[in-house]
Amino acid sequence: QVQLVESGGGLVQAGGSLRLSCAASGRTFGSYAMGWFRQAPGKEREFVALISSGGSSTFYADSVKGRFTISRDNAKNTVYLQMNILKPEDTAVYYCAARTRGGVYYYYTSNYGYWGQGTQVTVSS
């Protein structure tokens, strides 16, 4: 069992930056690949970024590539999402999730078994 708690969301102007954190409980955190997803009002939850369990591999949605960076500190049981050059279309609730199913479809929400409660990110124009 893994419990996840996100923090770091807020209101920022377009072009600004935020860093989200996701703190995990449990001694098995280091065995999970971790992902960030987001959900805007009226839209489906979408994949943002993924980091492998050891941190050596990362994957990004095309919409955030070059602007967002995912990282993790297994000693602190925490995964981060550094978001730069934020745009109004980045406005959403951001969720971290622990991947519990393998396979190539890392962007499917169904491959993640543990989710945080989400943190709101609002980017003003």
N, C-alpha and C positions, 0 to 999 in steps of 0.2 A: 504494500500500500504506500502510495506517495501522495502527500498533500502539497499543493502549490499555492503560493500567495504572490500576486503581482503587486508592484508599486512603481511610482515614478511618473504616472500619467499627469496630465494637466493641460492648461491652455497655453498655446504658444503662437507667435506670429509666423506667417509663411516665411520660409528661409531659415527659421530657427532650428534648434536641436533639443532633443530630450533623450534621456537614457532610462529605459525600463529595466526593472529587476524582477526576477522571479525566484523566490526563496522556497526551497523544497525541504520537506521533512523526510526522515527515513534514511537508512544507511545504504540503500540501493540506488541512490540518485546517480551515481557514477556509471551505472550499467545501462542507463537509458539515453537514447538520442532524444534531444529536446527541440521542440518547435515553438514558433510564435505564429499565431493566427490573428486575424482581425475581422470584425463584423461592423459594418456601417448600417445605419437605420434603413430598414427595408431591403437589405441585401443579405445574401448568404455569407456564412463565415468562410473566409478565404485564407489560404496559406500565405505566410510572409517569409519565414526563414526556418532553417533546420540546421542543427549542429550535431555531429556524431557524439557518441558517448565519451570518447577521449578528447574530443575537440579538434581533431585533425582535419575533418571534412565539414564544409558548410555548403548550403544551397539556399538560393534566394528566388523569390518571385521576380519576374522581369520588371515589375512596376517599382521595385525598391532597390534593385541591383545598382551598386555604386553609391547609394545614399545611406543604406542601413547596414549595420554590422552586428552579427550575432557572435557571442562569446560565452564562455562558461568558466567557472572556478569550482572544480569538484571538491576542493578542500573546504569551500564555504557553502557547498550545496546550492549554488546560485547560477542562474543563466541570465544573460543581459541582452538587451537590444538597444544598440546605439543608433539613434535616428537623426540624421542630418539633412539639411536642405528640405525641411518639411514643407509639404504642399497641403492645401485645403482638402484635397482628395484622400489624404492620409487620415482624416478624421474618422475615428472608429473606436470601438472597445477592443482592446488588445488582450489576447489570452495566451498564456504559455501552456504547453501540454507535453506530457511524456509519451513517447512513442512506444506502443506495446505490441505492434505487429510489424513484421518485416516486409520485404518486397520493394518493388521499384516505385510504387505510387506513394511517395512520402508526403504528397500534398493533399491526400485524402484525410478528412477529419476522422473517419472511421478507423484509421490506423493508430489513433492516439487514445489511450484508455484513461488517462488522468488529466484533469483540466483545472486551472485556477478559476477564480471568480471574475477575472477581468479588471482592467484599468482603463479609464476613459482618456483618450487623446483627442484634443480639439485644436485644429489649426485654423487660425483666422486669416483672412485675406487682407 
